[in-house]
Amino acid sequence: QLCKLIGHNSYVNCVSFGKTSSTLFSGSVDGAIYQWDIQKREHKLIVQEQSSINCFTYLKQQDILVYYAGYGIIKFIDYKTSTIVHSINDVKGPINSLSVNSSNTILAISANDSIVLFDLNSFETTKIVSGHSKEITNISFSSDGESILSTSRDGTIKLWNIKEKKCYHHLVGHNGVVWDAKFHPSLPQVVSVS
């Protein structure tokens, strides 16, 4: 069943399902993050920031939303109480993407042309990898959490080995900005869009 959810005052930049298929989160240029009950078509304001919500990720095990709040700040929010439980300050941007590995232990942040990895247990930077010549548009973990795909305005896709902190595949073929790429869930394949 299709439905249209109305509530933001501007463009929606990001969406994610919650723990159940009837819960959805959305972030918008209007600075708001809403939690939606899809069945009832109702929404609740979780966050209102002064800057656009460009990206967020949902930590299912912890029931926490992690989002870029602008001005170099990543915030962790308990969406049930709208309480900020942690923040990471002074991340150099622009930040277009956040991704968490399947075990919810590493947060990857696209920060300009680099990927910053944070240990979610200690909240410390574990690694920074770079190699794109222009801004990263999106990042995505593999299902085993050992690799990251990054897409960029430089028209390339890179596959990174997290432990070795190096690029092991450099994919070309797009004629412009590569906006997103994802690993196939069970095959050694990648899909990308430009």
Buried (B, 14 or more C-beta within 10 A) or exposed (E): EEEEBEBBEEEBBBBBBBEEEEBBBBBBBBBBBBBBBBEEEEBEEBBEBEEBBBBBBBBBEBEBBBBBBBEBBBBBBBBEEBEEEEEBEEBEBBBBBBBBBBEBBBBBBBBBBBBBBBEBEEEEEBBEBBBBEEBBBBBBBBEEBBBBBBBBBBBBBBBBBBEEBEBEEEBEEBEEBBBBBBBEEEEEEBEBEB
